[in-house]
Amino acid sequence: MTTSLSTPPAAPAAESASAGSVATRPVLGPRAGRHRRMALRLLALAVLYGLWELAARTTQNPTFIPSPAAVWHQLIVTSTVHDGIRGYSGHLLIEHLGISLRRILIGSAIGVAGGLVLGLIMGTVGWIRVVTEPVVTFVRALPPLAYFSLFIIWFGIDETPKLWLLSIAALPPVAVATAAAVQNAPTGLVEAARALGAGRWQVVRDVVLPNALPEIFTGVRLAVGVAYSSVVAAETINGVPGIGGMVRDAQRYSQTDVVVLGLFAIGLSGLLIDALLRITEDRLIPWRGRA
């Protein structure tokens, strides 16, 4: 009487399959991936610079396409005091940019706060959503210059119409994103909170808002981007000092190199602010993108 104690030789096959799957995995680590992305971005910048230089040399018309050297020269001129002339229109480039960033910060803060409140109300009260949603969509579709003239008539040409313009431009993206996120809150969690005795605003505060934060933050980033794109329009009237006002003033005198410099200043500062928003988002919403 014999008893077989042997087991099927499946382990070696499993080990070989596992070894094969390991062998096919990418060997690049996070650091190598970051270095590769950085190299690709630097390569793209080098290609764009070459195309810009080629276009400037081909046209040979600095009013149409200024050369990179001309823009760099204006960066030096507008950032220093030269022959008794302080920067551009009596203010340094950093001062123009700082004043515009202050306007963008205040306008975006007002617009984001208003959009959060309006979006929460739209997402939780049905009849208010029905009434206000077409109005928000209508305002979002309007270009900033369409209603900036009204603000000038109502508030004059000082800081007030500029802040109103940036605030109104930043409000709709946050309101729409917040309302959609609140409406799409997990039904099971909401019903569980209500079953435990939570009221409407307790449910919104403890259940709906934490789940809506990723979409709300997306709306905030869009709002800041809209405010940045509206700064030139906001500083059309009495915008100097201000980077948008500097661009508009240089455009009147066909100083294309100053216009390009101003656009670079707006774009690079926008990239910096967006990077800060991304870092803040990662810190406040670490669960974003996780199942």
SVG drawing of the C-alpha trace seen along z (x, -y; Angstrom):
<svg xmlns="http://www.w3.org/2000/svg" viewBox="-37 -111 60 113">
<polyline fill="none" stroke="black" stroke-width="0.4" points="0.0,0.0 1.6,-3.2 0.6,-6.8 1.7,-9.5 3.0,-12.6 4.3,-14.3 2.8,-17.6 2.5,-18.8 5.5,-20.7 3.6,-24.0 5.9,-26.1 8.8,-26.3 6.4,-27.3 5.0,-30.0 8.4,-31.2 9.5,-31.4 6.3,-33.3 6.9,-35.7 10.5,-36.1 9.4,-36.8 6.9,-39.4 9.6,-41.1 12.0,-41.1 9.4,-42.9 8.9,-45.7 10.3,-49.1 13.6,-49.7 13.4,-53.5 12.8,-54.8 11.0,-58.0 14.3,-60.0 15.2,-58.7 11.7,-59.6 12.0,-63.1 15.3,-63.5 13.9,-62.3 10.9,-64.7 13.3,-67.6 15.5,-66.7 12.5,-66.6 11.4,-70.0 14.8,-71.6 15.0,-70.1 11.6,-71.6 12.7,-75.0 15.8,-74.8 13.8,-74.0 11.4,-76.8 14.3,-79.2 15.8,-78.1 12.6,-78.6 12.1,-82.0 15.7,-83.1 15.2,-81.7 11.8,-83.6 13.4,-86.8 16.4,-86.5 14.1,-85.6 11.6,-88.4 14.3,-91.0 11.4,-93.2 11.8,-93.9 8.3,-95.4 6.8,-92.2 9.0,-89.6 11.6,-90.9 14.7,-88.8 15.4,-87.1 18.4,-89.5 16.1,-92.5 13.7,-91.1 16.6,-90.3 17.8,-93.9 14.4,-95.2 14.5,-92.9 17.7,-94.7 16.4,-98.1 13.0,-97.7 14.6,-96.2 17.2,-98.9 17.6,-102.7 19.4,-103.8 20.4,-107.4 18.0,-108.7 15.1,-106.6 13.5,-104.2 12.4,-101.0 9.3,-101.5 7.0,-104.5 8.8,-105.2 8.5,-101.8 10.7,-98.7 9.5,-95.5 9.2,-93.8 7.0,-96.6 4.7,-96.3 4.4,-92.6 3.9,-92.9 1.0,-95.3 -0.7,-93.1 -0.2,-90.0 -1.7,-91.9 -4.8,-92.7 -5.0,-89.1 -4.7,-87.8 -7.4,-90.0 -9.7,-89.5 -9.2,-85.7 -9.8,-85.5 -13.1,-87.4 -14.1,-85.3 -13.2,-82.0 -15.0,-82.8 -18.1,-83.9 -17.9,-80.9 -17.6,-78.5 -20.7,-79.9 -22.7,-80.1 -21.7,-76.6 -22.6,-75.1 -26.0,-76.7 -26.5,-75.6 -25.5,-72.1 -27.7,-71.7 -30.9,-73.8 -32.6,-72.6 -34.7,-75.7 -31.7,-78.0 -29.7,-75.9 -32.5,-76.1 -32.6,-79.9 -28.8,-80.7 -27.2,-78.2 -28.2,-80.0 -27.0,-83.3 -23.6,-81.7 -23.3,-80.1 -24.1,-83.5 -21.5,-85.4 -18.9,-82.7 -19.5,-83.0 -18.9,-86.8 -15.4,-88.1 -14.0,-90.3 -14.0,-93.5 -17.8,-93.0 -18.7,-94.1 -15.5,-96.1 -17.0,-99.2 -20.0,-99.0 -17.7,-98.7 -15.8,-101.9 -19.1,-103.7 -20.2,-102.6 -17.0,-102.7 -14.6,-105.1 -11.1,-104.3 -9.3,-103.5 -8.7,-100.0 -12.4,-99.1 -13.4,-98.3 -10.2,-96.2 -10.9,-94.1 -14.6,-93.7 -13.5,-92.5 -11.1,-89.9 -13.6,-88.8 -16.4,-88.3 -14.1,-86.5 -12.9,-84.1 -16.3,-83.3 -18.0,-81.1 -15.4,-78.3 -15.4,-77.8 -19.2,-77.9 -19.7,-75.4 -17.1,-73.0 -18.4,-73.2 -22.0,-72.7 -21.2,-69.7 -19.0,-68.2 -21.7,-68.7 -24.3,-67.1 -22.1,-64.1 -21.5,-63.4 -21.6,-59.6 -25.3,-58.8 -24.4,-56.0 -22.3,-58.2 -24.9,-61.0 -27.7,-58.6 -25.5,-57.0 -24.8,-60.4 -28.5,-61.3 -29.4,-58.0 -27.0,-58.9 -28.9,-62.1 -26.8,-64.6 -28.6,-67.7 -28.3,-69.1 -25.4,-71.4 -23.6,-68.8 -23.8,-66.4 -22.4,-69.1 -19.6,-70.0 -18.5,-66.5 -19.4,-64.4 -20.0,-66.4 -17.2,-68.9 -14.3,-66.4 -15.4,-64.4 -15.9,-67.5 -12.5,-69.1 -10.6,-67.6 -13.1,-69.1 -13.3,-72.3 -9.6,-72.7 -9.7,-72.1 -12.2,-75.0 -9.9,-77.2 -7.0,-76.6 -9.2,-77.4 -10.4,-80.6 -6.8,-81.8 -6.0,-81.1 -9.0,-83.1 -8.0,-86.0 -4.5,-85.9 -5.9,-86.0 -8.1,-88.9 -5.4,-91.1 -4.5,-92.8 -8.2,-93.7 -8.4,-94.8 -5.5,-97.2 -6.6,-98.6 -7.7,-101.8 -5.3,-103.5 -3.3,-100.2 0.2,-101.7 1.9,-100.6 0.9,-97.1 2.2,-94.4 -1.0,-94.4 -0.9,-98.2 2.8,-98.1 1.9,-95.6 -1.0,-97.9 1.1,-101.0 4.0,-99.3 1.5,-98.1 0.4,-101.7 3.9,-102.7 4.7,-99.4 7.3,-98.3 6.9,-94.7 9.9,-93.6 8.3,-95.1 5.0,-93.4 6.8,-90.1 8.6,-90.7 5.4,-91.5 3.8,-88.3 6.7,-86.3 6.4,-87.9 2.7,-87.1 3.2,-83.5 6.1,-82.6 4.5,-84.0 1.4,-82.1 3.4,-78.9 4.8,-79.6 1.4,-80.3 0.0,-77.1 2.9,-75.1 2.2,-76.5 -1.5,-75.6 -0.5,-72.0 1.7,-71.7 -1.1,-73.0 -3.5,-70.6 -1.2,-67.6 -0.9,-68.6 -4.6,-69.3 -6.0,-66.5 -3.5,-63.6 -6.2,-61.1 -6.8,-62.6 -6.4,-60.1 -6.4,-57.1 -9.1,-54.5"/>
</svg>
